[in-house]
Every structure is written in structure tokens, then in C-alpha cells.
């Protein structure tokens, strides 16, 4: 279950992003409405170019406790989100893991296409 405003790391359009639930979702819902954020700097995220998305609940990699959000501000160009250092490290770890997975898939594909 994701409450309105809950933060998570998810795969959106084949990219690892921080997402925020735009409304409350029950555990039975297979689709989640979220706001999407991309990394800007250490612990800081900006609204992505496509700030709203509907994603599959299976695309959620982790859900952060509410204490991991330090601040969320609206700016002229969208929202700015700051995560705790622990949450940011978890985001980096999940991003790295997914990057390695995609690289392995590409290696397998490129070897098969050569034969």
C-alpha cells in the first residue's frame, strides 16, 4: 500500500527514478499514479520532464519510510525533493544494480547478433 505522498524508487520508462504517490493506493491496485523525479545532485531531485506517470506496482524497487524525505519544495519549474543520505545511497545502489543488469543483457544480445 502506498499512501499519498509516499516516496519510492521505481523503474519508469526503463530508468530508475524516485517517485511520489500522487494519491493513496491499495495493495490490490496493479497501477500506481506517481510524480517522477530525476537526480540533480547529492540528495536532491527535480521533477522529471514528464512529471506524472502511471506505473505497474511491480516496477517499485523499494518504498522509503516517511523519515527519509528531508524536504519537498515547489519551485517555478517544478518540484525539488531532498532525500536523507541513507535514502540517497539506496537510490544510487538500485540505479547501479539496474545499470549492471542492462549491461549484461546488452552483452548477451550483442554476442548473439554476431553469430
N, CA, C and O atoms as a Tinker XYZ file with bonds, in Angstrom:
   460  protein
     1  N      0.839000   -1.181000    0.000000    73     2
     2  CA     0.000000    0.000000    0.000000    64     1     3
     3  C      0.880000    1.240000    0.000000    63     2     4     5
     4  O      1.844000    1.327000    0.761000    81     3
     5  N      0.552000    2.181000   -0.840000    73     3     6
     6  CA     1.281000    3.452000   -0.879000    64     5     7
     7  C      0.309000    4.578000   -0.554000    63     6     8     9
     8  O     -0.691000    4.781000   -1.244000    81     7
     9  N      0.626000    5.300000    0.507000    73     7    10
    10  CA    -0.182000    6.450000    0.893000    64     9    11
    11  C      0.178000    7.647000    0.006000    63    10    12    13
    12  O      1.265000    7.710000   -0.567000    81    11
    13  N     -0.750000    8.584000   -0.091000    73    11    14
    14  CA    -0.497000    9.819000   -0.837000    64    13    15
    15  C      0.781000   10.476000   -0.305000    63    14    16    17
    16  O      0.926000   10.663000    0.903000    81    15
    17  N      1.702000   10.823000   -1.202000    73    15    18
    18  CA     2.944000   11.484000   -0.825000    64    17    19
    19  C      4.083000   10.542000   -0.477000    63    18    20    21
    20  O      5.208000   10.994000   -0.265000    81    19
    21  N      3.822000    9.253000   -0.415000    73    19    22
    22  CA     4.839000    8.258000   -0.098000    64    21    23
    23  C      5.908000    8.242000   -1.198000    63    22    24    25
    24  O      5.590000    8.362000   -2.381000    81    23
    25  N      7.175000    8.093000   -0.800000    73    23    26
    26  CA     8.286000    8.076000   -1.753000    64    25    27
    27  C      8.790000    6.660000   -1.974000    63    26    28    29
    28  O      8.778000    5.829000   -1.066000    81    27
    29  N      9.236000    6.398000   -3.205000    73    27    30
    30  CA     9.759000    5.080000   -3.563000    64    29    31
    31  C     10.766000    5.233000   -4.693000    63    30    32    33
    32  O     10.885000    6.298000   -5.299000    81    31
    33  N     11.486000    4.155000   -4.967000    73    31    34
    34  CA    12.333000    4.073000   -6.149000    64    33    35
    35  C     11.647000    3.089000   -7.080000    63    34    36    37
    36  O     11.241000    2.003000   -6.666000    81    35
    37  N     11.522000    3.483000   -8.348000    73    35    38
    38  CA    10.818000    2.640000   -9.307000    64    37    39
    39  C     11.456000    2.762000  -10.681000    63    38    40    41
    40  O     12.219000    3.687000  -10.958000    81    39
    41  N     11.120000    1.805000  -11.528000    73    39    42
    42  CA    11.544000    1.865000  -12.926000    64    41    43
    43  C     10.425000    2.540000  -13.704000    63    42    44    45
    44  O      9.290000    2.066000  -13.723000    81    43
    45  N     10.761000    3.654000  -14.343000    73    43    46
    46  CA     9.806000    4.406000  -15.158000    64    45    47
    47  C     10.454000    4.623000  -16.521000    63    46    48    49
    48  O     11.524000    5.225000  -16.610000    81    47
    49  N      9.826000    4.148000  -17.562000    73    47    50
    50  CA    10.363000    4.240000  -18.919000    64    49    51
    51  C     11.811000    3.746000  -18.970000    63    50    52    53
    52  O     12.684000    4.414000  -19.523000    81    51
    53  N     12.053000    2.572000  -18.389000    73    51    54
    54  CA    13.350000    1.910000  -18.347000    64    53    55
    55  C     14.435000    2.706000  -17.624000    63    54    56    57
    56  O     15.622000    2.454000  -17.831000    81    55
    57  N     14.046000    3.654000  -16.787000    73    55    58
    58  CA    15.002000    4.417000  -15.991000    64    57    59
    59  C     14.639000    4.277000  -14.519000    63    58    60    61
    60  O     13.463000    4.190000  -14.166000    81    59
    61  N     15.648000    4.257000  -13.672000    73    59    62
    62  CA    15.405000    4.231000  -12.235000    64    61    63
    63  C     15.179000    5.666000  -11.779000    63    62    64    65
    64  O     16.016000    6.540000  -12.005000    81    63
    65  N     14.039000    5.899000  -11.134000    73    63    66
    66  CA    13.666000    7.239000  -10.680000    64    65    67
    67  C     13.095000    7.175000   -9.274000    63    66    68    69
    68  O     12.635000    6.129000   -8.816000    81    67
    69  N     13.136000    8.307000   -8.605000    73    67    70
    70  CA    12.384000    8.455000   -7.359000    64    69    71
    71  C     10.977000    8.855000   -7.759000    63    70    72    73
    72  O     10.785000    9.726000   -8.607000    81    71
    73  N      9.994000    8.213000   -7.144000    73    71    74
    74  CA     8.598000    8.536000   -7.428000    64    73    75
    75  C      7.881000    8.867000   -6.116000    63    74    76    77
    76  O      8.280000    8.434000   -5.035000    81    75
    77  N      6.817000    9.646000   -6.254000    73    75    78
    78  CA     5.993000   10.016000   -5.111000    64    77    79
    79  C      4.546000    9.717000   -5.474000    63    78    80    81
    80  O      4.063000   10.158000   -6.517000    81    79
    81  N      3.859000    8.978000   -4.630000    73    79    82
    82  CA     2.464000    8.622000   -4.905000    64    81    83
    83  C      1.624000    9.888000   -4.984000    63    82    84    85
    84  O      1.633000   10.702000   -4.060000    81    83
    85  N      0.895000   10.058000   -6.090000    73    83    86
    86  CA     0.068000   11.250000   -6.257000    64    85    87
    87  C     -1.297000   11.091000   -5.600000    63    86    88    89
    88  O     -2.063000   12.049000   -5.499000    81    87
    89  N     -1.599000    9.858000   -5.148000    73    87    90
    90  CA    -2.817000    9.592000   -4.367000    64    89    91
    91  C     -2.564000    8.295000   -3.602000    63    90    92    93
    92  O     -1.578000    7.604000   -3.860000    81    91
    93  N     -3.432000    7.971000   -2.682000    73    91    94
    94  CA    -3.297000    6.714000   -1.943000    64    93    95
    95  C     -3.693000    5.545000   -2.832000    63    94    96    97
    96  O     -4.632000    5.641000   -3.622000    81    95
    97  N     -2.967000    4.445000   -2.695000    73    95    98
    98  CA    -3.220000    3.237000   -3.479000    64    97    99
    99  C     -3.353000    2.056000   -2.529000    63    98   100   101
   100  O     -2.610000    1.951000   -1.554000    81    99
   101  N     -4.300000    1.169000   -2.814000    73    99   102
   102  CA    -4.447000   -0.042000   -2.006000    64   101   103
   103  C     -3.476000   -1.101000   -2.514000    63   102   104   105
   104  O     -2.939000   -0.978000   -3.614000    81   103
   105  N     -3.254000   -2.127000   -1.725000    73   103   106
   106  CA    -2.333000   -3.190000   -2.132000    64   105   107
   107  C     -2.886000   -4.012000   -3.287000    63   106   108   109
   108  O     -2.136000   -4.756000   -3.918000    81   107
   109  N     -4.161000   -3.898000   -3.577000    73   107   110
   110  CA    -4.764000   -4.646000   -4.682000    64   109   111
   111  C     -4.621000   -3.954000   -6.035000    63   110   112   113
   112  O     -4.846000   -4.577000   -7.073000    81   111
   113  N     -4.253000   -2.684000   -6.038000    73   111   114
   114  CA    -4.131000   -1.943000   -7.299000    64   113   115
   115  C     -2.856000   -2.366000   -8.036000    63   114   116   117
   116  O     -1.775000   -2.431000   -7.451000    81   115
   117  N     -3.009000   -2.647000   -9.316000    73   115   118
   118  CA    -1.840000   -3.041000  -10.112000    64   117   119
   119  C     -1.161000   -1.845000  -10.767000    63   118   120   121
   120  O     -0.012000   -1.953000  -11.197000    81   119
   121  N     -1.840000   -0.715000  -10.851000    73   119   122
   122  CA    -1.282000    0.506000  -11.437000    64   121   123
   123  C     -1.229000    1.599000  -10.378000    63   122   124   125
   124  O     -2.154000    1.749000   -9.580000    81   123
   125  N     -0.134000    2.365000  -10.379000    73   123   126
   126  CA     0.057000    3.439000   -9.417000    64   125   127
   127  C      0.232000    4.763000  -10.148000    63   126   128   129
   128  O      0.948000    4.836000  -11.146000    81   127
   129  N     -0.417000    5.800000   -9.655000    73   127   130
   130  CA    -0.246000    7.151000  -10.190000    64   129   131
   131  C      0.829000    7.841000   -9.366000    63   130   132   133
   132  O      0.707000    7.956000   -8.146000    81   131
   133  N      1.888000    8.303000  -10.037000    73   131   134
   134  CA     3.039000    8.861000   -9.321000    64   133   135
   135  C      3.543000   10.141000   -9.987000    63   134   136   137
   136  O      3.301000   10.401000  -11.166000    81   135
   137  N      4.250000   10.923000   -9.182000    73   135   138
   138  CA     5.050000   12.044000   -9.679000    64   137   139
   139  C      6.472000   11.501000   -9.780000    63   138   140   141
   140  O      6.912000   10.757000   -8.904000    81   139
   141  N      7.190000   11.863000  -10.834000    73   139   142
   142  CA     8.529000   11.319000  -11.062000    64   141   143
   143  C      9.604000   12.384000  -10.869000    63   142   144   145
   144  O      9.412000   13.555000  -11.197000    81   143
   145  N     10.749000   11.942000  -10.324000    73   143   146
   146  CA    11.863000   12.837000  -10.034000    64   145   147
   147  C     13.161000   12.231000  -10.554000    63   146   148   149
   148  O     13.368000   11.020000  -10.476000    81   147
   149  N     14.027000   13.084000  -11.083000    73   147   150
   150  CA    15.331000   12.657000  -11.584000    64   149   151
   151  C     16.421000   13.282000  -10.709000    63   150   152   153
   152  O     16.220000   14.357000  -10.144000    81   151
   153  N     17.580000   12.609000  -10.593000    73   151   154
   154  CA    18.650000   13.146000   -9.748000    64   153   155
   155  C     19.202000   14.458000  -10.306000    63   154   156   157
   156  O     19.356000   14.622000  -11.516000    81   155
   157  N     19.491000   15.376000   -9.401000    73   155   158
   158  CA    20.054000   16.663000   -9.776000    64   157   159
   159  C     21.434000   16.840000   -9.157000    63   158   160   161
   160  O     22.334000   17.400000   -9.783000    81   159
   161  N     21.594000   16.376000   -7.960000    73   159   162
   162  CA    22.864000   16.473000   -7.250000    64   161   163
   163  C     22.774000   15.631000   -6.004000    63   162   164   165
   164  O     21.821000   14.870000   -5.835000    81   163
   165  N     23.734000   15.753000   -5.144000    73   163   166
   166  CA    23.768000   14.955000   -3.928000    64   165   167
   167  C     22.484000   15.137000   -3.118000    63   166   168   169
   168  O     22.219000   16.213000   -2.582000    81   167
   169  N     21.701000   14.078000   -3.040000    73   167   170
   170  CA    20.452000   14.011000   -2.268000    64   169   171
   171  C     19.296000   14.808000   -2.869000    63   170   172   173
   172  O     18.187000   14.743000   -2.337000    81   171
   173  N     19.503000   15.551000   -3.943000    73   171   174
   174  CA    18.483000   16.440000   -4.497000    64   173   175
   175  C     17.957000   15.885000   -5.820000    63   174   176   177
   176  O     18.719000   15.399000   -6.656000    81   175
   177  N     16.636000   15.971000   -5.989000    73   175   178
   178  CA    15.960000   15.502000   -7.193000    64   177   179
   179  C     15.015000   16.585000   -7.684000    63   178   180   181
   180  O     14.431000   17.328000   -6.895000    81   179
   181  N     14.876000   16.662000   -9.017000    73   179   182
   182  CA    13.946000   17.610000   -9.650000    64   181   183
   183  C     12.835000   16.841000  -10.341000    63   182   184   185
   184  O     13.009000   15.677000  -10.702000    81   183
   185  N     11.694000   17.492000  -10.524000    73   183   186
   186  CA    10.627000   16.879000  -11.308000    64   185   187
   187  C     11.188000   16.485000  -12.663000    63   186   188   189
   188  O     11.943000   17.245000  -13.269000    81   187
   189  N     10.826000   15.309000  -13.140000    73   187   190
   190  CA    11.329000   14.855000  -14.436000    64   189   191
   191  C     10.614000   15.606000  -15.559000    63   190   192   193
   192  O      9.610000   16.275000  -15.315000    81   191
   193  N     11.127000   15.501000  -16.793000    73   191   194
   194  CA    10.472000   16.170000  -17.929000    64   193   195
   195  C      9.012000   15.735000  -18.112000    63   194   196   197
   196  O      8.188000   16.517000  -18.586000    81   195
   197  N      8.697000   14.507000  -17.743000    73   195   198
   198  CA     7.311000   14.031000  -17.744000    64   197   199
   199  C      6.981000   13.747000  -16.278000    63   198   200   201
   200  O      7.162000   12.622000  -15.813000    81   199
   201  N      6.495000   14.761000  -15.544000    73   199   202
   202  CA     6.413000   14.654000  -14.088000    64   201   203
   203  C      5.335000   13.725000  -13.539000    63   202   204   205
   204  O      5.356000   13.414000  -12.348000    81   203
   205  N      4.405000   13.278000  -14.356000    73   203   206
   206  CA     3.365000   12.381000  -13.868000    64   205   207
   207  C      3.341000   11.125000  -14.719000    63   206   208   209
   208  O      3.488000   11.178000  -15.940000    81   207
   209  N      3.154000    9.991000  -14.050000    73   207   210
   210  CA     3.153000    8.716000  -14.762000    64   209   211
   211  C      2.225000    7.739000  -14.061000    63   210   212   213
   212  O      1.893000    7.899000  -12.887000    81   211
   213  N      1.816000    6.730000  -14.807000    73   211   214
   214  CA     1.100000    5.581000  -14.249000    64   213   215
   215  C      2.007000    4.391000  -14.470000    63   214   216   217
   216  O      2.335000    4.050000  -15.606000    81   215
   217  N      2.409000    3.762000  -13.387000    73   215   218
   218  CA     3.351000    2.649000  -13.467000    64   217   219
   219  C      2.734000    1.389000  -12.861000    63   218   220   221
   220  O      1.775000    1.452000  -12.091000    81   219
   221  N      3.303000    0.259000  -13.225000    73   219   222
   222  CA     2.887000   -1.007000  -12.647000    64   221   223
   223  C      3.430000   -1.104000  -11.222000    63   222   224   225
   224  O      4.549000   -0.669000  -10.951000    81   223
   225  N      2.653000   -1.663000  -10.333000    73   223   226
   226  CA     3.126000   -1.814000   -8.956000    64   225   227
   227  C      4.360000   -2.715000   -8.896000    63   226   228   229
   228  O      5.145000   -2.622000   -7.952000    81   227
   229  N      4.539000   -3.577000   -9.883000    73   227   230
   230  CA     5.725000   -4.446000   -9.909000    64   229   231
   231  C      6.998000   -3.678000  -10.275000    63   230   232   233
   232  O      8.095000   -4.218000  -10.131000    81   231
   233  N      6.880000   -2.443000  -10.740000    73   231   234
   234  CA     8.043000   -1.626000  -11.070000    64   233   235
   235  C      8.639000   -0.917000   -9.853000    63   234   236   237
   236  O      9.678000   -0.267000   -9.963000    81   235
   237  N      7.992000   -1.037000   -8.705000    73   235   238
   238  CA     8.520000   -0.436000   -7.483000    64   237   239
   239  C      9.681000   -1.291000   -6.984000    63   238   240   241
   240  O      9.532000   -2.497000   -6.788000    81   239
   241  N     10.834000   -0.664000   -6.779000    73   239   242
   242  CA    12.014000   -1.382000   -6.292000    64   241   243
   243  C     12.114000   -1.315000   -4.773000    63   242   244   245
   244  O     12.523000   -2.288000   -4.139000    81   243
   245  N     11.750000   -0.192000   -4.186000    73   243   246
   246  CA    11.730000   -0.035000   -2.735000    64   245   247
   247  C     10.829000    1.137000   -2.374000    63   246   248   249
   248  O     10.646000    2.061000   -3.168000    81   247
   249  N     10.278000    1.091000   -1.186000    73   247   250
   250  CA     9.460000    2.194000   -0.657000    64   249   251
   251  C     10.202000    2.743000    0.550000    63   250   252   253
   252  O     10.607000    1.991000    1.436000    81   251
   253  N     10.378000    4.068000    0.581000    73   251   254
   254  CA    11.095000    4.704000    1.678000    64   253   255
   255  C     10.159000    4.991000    2.853000    63   254   256   257
   256  O      8.980000    5.283000    2.656000    81   255
   257  N     10.689000    4.907000    4.071000    73   255   258
   258  CA     9.903000    5.380000    5.215000    64   257   259
   259  C      9.741000    6.901000    5.116000    63   258   260   261
   260  O     10.557000    7.572000    4.484000    81   259
   261  N      8.712000    7.433000    5.728000    73   259   262
   262  CA     8.455000    8.878000    5.623000    64   261   263
   263  C      9.600000    9.707000    6.189000    63   262   264   265
   264  O      9.754000   10.867000    5.808000    81   263
   265  N     10.398000    9.155000    7.075000    73   263   266
   266  CA    11.512000    9.898000    7.666000    64   265   267
   267  C     12.652000   10.149000    6.678000    63   266   268   269
   268  O     13.539000   10.953000    6.965000    81   267
   269  N     12.650000    9.479000    5.522000    73   267   270
   270  CA    13.730000    9.645000    4.547000    64   269   271
   271  C     13.570000   10.870000    3.656000    63   270   272   273
   272  O     14.477000   11.197000    2.892000    81   271
   273  N     12.441000   11.546000    3.742000    73   271   274
   274  CA    12.271000   12.780000    2.971000    64   273   275
   275  C     12.661000   13.934000    3.873000    63   274   276   277
   276  O     12.104000   14.103000    4.958000    81   275
   277  N     13.617000   14.724000    3.421000    73   275   278
   278  CA    14.035000   15.878000    4.207000    64   277   279
   279  C     13.169000   17.080000    3.853000    63   278   280   281
   280  O     12.674000   17.774000    4.741000    81   279
   281  N     12.986000   17.327000    2.559000    73   279   282
   282  CA    12.156000   18.466000    2.156000    64   281   283
   283  C     11.593000   18.248000    0.764000    63   282   284   285
   284  O     12.125000   17.476000   -0.034000    81   283
   285  N     10.525000   18.937000    0.501000    73   283   286
   286  CA     9.885000   18.911000   -0.808000    64   285   287
   287  C      9.344000   20.314000   -1.040000    63   286   288   289
   288  O      8.428000   20.753000   -0.346000    81   287
   289  N      9.913000   21.020000   -2.020000    73   287   290
   290  CA     9.525000   22.401000   -2.284000    64   289   291
   291  C      9.042000   22.551000   -3.716000    63   290   292   293
   292  O      9.512000   21.862000   -4.622000    81   291
   293  N      8.111000   23.450000   -3.903000    73   291   294
   294  CA     7.682000   23.795000   -5.257000    64   293   295
   295  C      8.509000   24.980000   -5.710000    63   294   296   297
   296  O      8.627000   25.979000   -5.001000    81   295
   297  N      9.072000   24.862000   -6.880000    73   295   298
   298  CA     9.839000   25.957000   -7.477000    64   297   299
   299  C      9.121000   26.381000   -8.747000    63   298   300   301
   300  O      8.129000   25.766000   -9.137000    81   299
   301  N      9.605000   27.403000   -9.377000    73   299   302
   302  CA     8.973000   27.894000  -10.598000    64   301   303
   303  C      8.941000   26.863000  -11.714000    63   302   304   305
   304  O      8.040000   26.896000  -12.553000    81   303
   305  N      9.905000   25.946000  -11.744000    73   303   306
   306  CA     9.992000   24.963000  -12.829000    64   305   307
   307  C      9.528000   23.577000  -12.392000    63   306   308   309
   308  O      9.715000   22.615000  -13.137000    81   307
   309  N      8.945000   23.447000  -11.239000    73   307   310
   310  CA     8.506000   22.138000  -10.761000    64   309   311
   311  C      8.904000   21.945000   -9.322000    63   310   312   313
   312  O      9.219000   22.902000   -8.615000    81   311
   313  N      8.890000   20.702000   -8.893000    73   311   314
   314  CA     9.202000   20.409000   -7.509000    64   313   315
   315  C     10.658000   20.005000   -7.339000    63   314   316   317
   316  O     11.282000   19.436000   -8.235000    81   315
   317  N     11.173000   20.320000   -6.160000    73   315   318
   318  CA    12.508000   19.918000   -5.754000    64   317   319
   319  C     12.342000   19.035000   -4.530000    63   318   320   321
   320  O     11.630000   19.382000   -3.588000    81   319
   321  N     13.003000   17.895000   -4.559000    73   319   322
   322  CA    12.878000   16.916000   -3.487000    64   321   323
   323  C     14.258000   16.628000   -2.929000    63   322   324   325
   324  O     15.204000   16.421000   -3.689000    81   323
   325  N     14.384000   16.613000   -1.617000    73   323   326
   326  CA    15.653000   16.267000   -0.986000    64   325   327
   327  C     15.445000   15.025000   -0.125000    63   326   328   329
   328  O     14.531000   14.973000    0.698000    81   327
   329  N     16.304000   14.025000   -0.325000    73   327   330
   330  CA    16.234000   12.784000    0.443000    64   329   331
   331  C     17.317000   12.759000    1.512000    63   330   332   333
   332  O     18.308000   13.486000    1.436000    81   331
   333  N     17.108000   11.912000    2.502000    73   331   334
   334  CA    18.134000   11.708000    3.523000    64   333   335
   335  C     19.340000   11.033000    2.864000    63   334   336   337
   336  O     19.197000   10.399000    1.819000    81   335
   337  N     20.527000   11.165000    3.469000    73   335   338
   338  CA    21.705000   10.499000    2.897000    64   337   339
   339  C     21.508000    8.983000    2.750000    63   338   340   341
   340  O     21.964000    8.407000    1.762000    81   339
   341  N     20.849000    8.333000    3.697000    73   339   342
   342  CA    20.612000    6.889000    3.620000    64   341   343
   343  C     19.737000    6.551000    2.418000    63   342   344   345
   344  O     20.034000    5.610000    1.681000    81   343
   345  N     18.664000    7.306000    2.215000    73   343   346
   346  CA    17.764000    7.056000    1.081000    64   345   347
   347  C     18.485000    7.320000   -0.236000    63   346   348   349
   348  O     18.286000    6.592000   -1.208000    81   347
   349  N     19.318000    8.352000   -0.274000    73   347   350
   350  CA    20.063000    8.659000   -1.493000    64   349   351
   351  C     21.034000    7.524000   -1.835000    63   350   352   353
   352  O     21.156000    7.141000   -2.999000    81   351
   353  N     21.728000    6.982000   -0.816000    73   351   354
   354  CA    22.639000    5.849000   -1.050000    64   353   355
   355  C     21.868000    4.641000   -1.588000    63   354   356   357
   356  O     22.359000    3.924000   -2.460000    81   355
   357  N     20.657000    4.420000   -1.063000    73   355   358
   358  CA    19.853000    3.302000   -1.549000    64   357   359
   359  C     19.444000    3.518000   -3.007000    63   358   360   361
   360  O     19.449000    2.575000   -3.798000    81   359
   361  N     19.091000    4.755000   -3.363000    73   359   362
   362  CA    18.764000    5.078000   -4.746000    64   361   363
   363  C     19.963000    4.800000   -5.655000    63   362   364   365
   364  O     19.809000    4.190000   -6.713000    81   363
   365  N     21.150000    5.240000   -5.251000    73   363   366
   366  CA    22.366000    5.036000   -6.048000    64   365   367
   367  C     22.636000    3.542000   -6.214000    63   366   368   369
   368  O     22.981000    3.100000   -7.310000    81   367
   369  N     22.487000    2.762000   -5.151000    73   367   370
   370  CA    22.715000    1.328000   -5.213000    64   369   371
   371  C     21.737000    0.653000   -6.178000    63   370   372   373
   372  O     22.146000   -0.180000   -6.988000    81   371
   373  N     20.468000    0.999000   -6.101000    73   371   374
   374  CA    19.475000    0.407000   -7.000000    64   373   375
   375  C     19.720000    0.822000   -8.451000    63   374   376   377
   376  O     19.563000    0.010000   -9.363000    81   375
   377  N     20.098000    2.068000   -8.664000    73   375   378
   378  CA    20.420000    2.544000  -10.023000    64   377   379
   379  C     21.595000    1.767000  -10.595000    63   378   380   381
   380  O     21.567000    1.346000  -11.751000    81   379
   381  N     22.617000    1.580000   -9.787000    73   379   382
   382  CA    23.803000    0.850000  -10.216000    64   381   383
   383  C     23.463000   -0.600000  -10.542000    63   382   384   385
   384  O     23.932000   -1.142000  -11.543000    81   383
   385  N     22.657000   -1.220000   -9.705000    73   383   386
   386  CA    22.259000   -2.616000   -9.930000    64   385   387
   387  C     21.500000   -2.756000  -11.250000    63   386   388   389
   388  O     21.746000   -3.694000  -12.009000    81   387
   389  N     20.581000   -1.832000  -11.527000    73   387   390
   390  CA    19.815000   -1.900000  -12.768000    64   389   391
   391  C     20.703000   -1.630000  -13.972000    63   390   392   393
   392  O     20.518000   -2.252000  -15.019000    81   391
   393  N     21.669000   -0.711000  -13.851000    73   391   394
   394  CA    22.601000   -0.432000  -14.941000    64   393   395
   395  C     23.405000   -1.687000  -15.288000    63   394   396   397
   396  O     23.584000   -2.011000  -16.462000    81   395
   397  N     23.884000   -2.384000  -14.265000    73   395   398
   398  CA    24.642000   -3.622000  -14.499000    64   397   399
   399  C     23.766000   -4.678000  -15.159000    63   398   400   401
   400  O     24.235000   -5.416000  -16.026000    81   399
   401  N     22.508000   -4.759000  -14.764000    73   399   402
   402  CA    21.588000   -5.723000  -15.373000    64   401   403
   403  C     21.414000   -5.419000  -16.860000    63   402   404   405
   404  O     21.469000   -6.326000  -17.690000    81   403
   405  N     21.200000   -4.129000  -17.202000    73   403   406
   406  CA    21.034000   -3.751000  -18.604000    64   405   407
   407  C     22.312000   -4.010000  -19.405000    63   406   408   409
   408  O     22.245000   -4.409000  -20.568000    81   407
   409  N     23.465000   -3.786000  -18.790000    73   407   410
   410  CA    24.731000   -4.050000  -19.482000    64   409   411
   411  C     24.901000   -5.541000  -19.767000    63   410   412   413
   412  O     25.367000   -5.914000  -20.844000    81   411
   413  N     24.531000   -6.391000  -18.821000    73   411   414
   414  CA    24.611000   -7.845000  -19.047000    64   413   415
   415  C     23.667000   -8.260000  -20.168000    63   414   416   417
   416  O     24.037000   -9.064000  -21.023000    81   415
   417  N     22.454000   -7.720000  -20.172000    73   415   418
   418  CA    21.501000   -8.039000  -21.238000    64   417   419
   419  C     22.036000   -7.614000  -22.599000    63   418   420   421
   420  O     21.902000   -8.344000  -23.581000    81   419
   421  N     22.645000   -6.426000  -22.655000    73   419   422
   422  CA    23.211000   -5.945000  -23.907000    64   421   423
   423  C     24.353000   -6.843000  -24.370000    63   422   424   425
   424  O     24.462000   -7.151000  -25.556000    81   423
   425  N     25.210000   -7.266000  -23.428000    73   423   426
   426  CA    26.313000   -8.160000  -23.784000    64   425   427
   427  C     25.798000   -9.461000  -24.386000    63   426   428   429
   428  O     26.323000   -9.930000  -25.395000    81   427
   429  N     24.785000  -10.038000  -23.780000    73   427   430
   430  CA    24.203000  -11.286000  -24.299000    64   429   431
   431  C     23.629000  -11.052000  -25.685000    63   430   432   433
   432  O     23.848000  -11.854000  -26.593000    81   431
   433  N     22.902000   -9.970000  -25.855000    73   431   434
   434  CA    22.300000   -9.646000  -27.154000    64   433   435
   435  C     23.375000   -9.431000  -28.212000    63   434   436   437
   436  O     23.256000   -9.937000  -29.328000    81   435
   437  N     24.432000   -8.678000  -27.867000    73   435   438
   438  CA    25.469000   -8.381000  -28.861000    64   437   439
   439  C     26.240000   -9.640000  -29.261000    63   438   440   441
   440  O     26.638000   -9.777000  -30.418000    81   439
   441  N     26.455000  -10.560000  -28.315000    73   439   442
   442  CA    27.121000  -11.818000  -28.659000    64   441   443
   443  C     26.259000  -12.665000  -29.573000    63   442   444   445
   444  O     26.773000  -13.303000  -30.492000    81   443
   445  N     24.964000  -12.682000  -29.338000    73   443   446
   446  CA    24.057000  -13.474000  -30.187000    64   445   447
   447  C     23.954000  -12.877000  -31.585000    63   446   448   449
   448  O     23.850000  -13.618000  -32.563000    81   447
   449  N     23.981000  -11.558000  -31.697000    73   447   450
   450  CA    23.839000  -10.930000  -33.014000    64   449   451
   451  C     25.081000  -11.110000  -33.882000    63   450   452   453
   452  O     25.005000  -10.964000  -35.102000    81   451
   453  N     26.206000  -11.422000  -33.280000    73   451   454
   454  CA    27.460000  -11.628000  -34.044000    64   453   455
   455  C     27.493000  -12.998000  -34.708000    63   454   456   457
   456  O     28.192000  -13.195000  -35.702000    81   455
   457  N     26.737000  -13.941000  -34.159000    73   455   458
   458  CA    26.780000  -15.314000  -34.684000    64   457   459
   459  C     25.758000  -15.559000  -35.746000    63   458   460
   460  O     25.675000  -16.665000  -36.280000    81   459
